[in-house]
Amino acid sequence: MTQLSPSRPPPSQRRRLNSKDIPRTYSGLYGDGNDLLPFELSRNRNTEWLQSAPLQLLGTYIGIIFVFHMLFLGFLEWNFAWTVTHVAHFVVTMVYIHWIKGSPNFYEQGEMNGMTLWEQIESTSGTTNAKRALLVVPTLLCYAACHFMKYDPEYSFLNVFIWCVCIFPKLPFMNGVRILGINRTTGIDDDFKTK
């Protein structure tokens, strides 16, 4: 009888960590650099797709914005459509990147429940290009909206304000911060103070 060989080579032997030795990822309680749950974060479905094809991600991202802009052009003037596109981009990114927490991966046992998508991206190595795209695109949308409105003071103020609110949560010092307790997760983002 012939012995069947595995189709894949066996995984490399590595030391297994006891679950109590794995640092937790709850908001504000995780470290920085390479000590961020390498096992969990390497298998996080929220971030692994960002590492696979950054140029395809950027092309898809810009393509979706373009489609929405063309949709708005059907109903609005050219210059005002840029502001509406910027506002729509702001709403969508704030909800999906900075509001919704957790991971769709059932098997990660809730380790990411206290982290937004941006905090997970920030905590994962190899996502620099995705972070750059998510910072540059709102900036270009703000510039285009202001430029095509001919720097009208009211619309420029609106666009710059929206840009600031969109960029501010992406700054490194805002990781895990819940301003005035907005979007905090009960039991995870609670401040336990002992007397």
Order of alpha helices (4+ residues) and beta strands (2+ residues): alpha-alpha-alpha-alpha-alpha-alpha-alpha
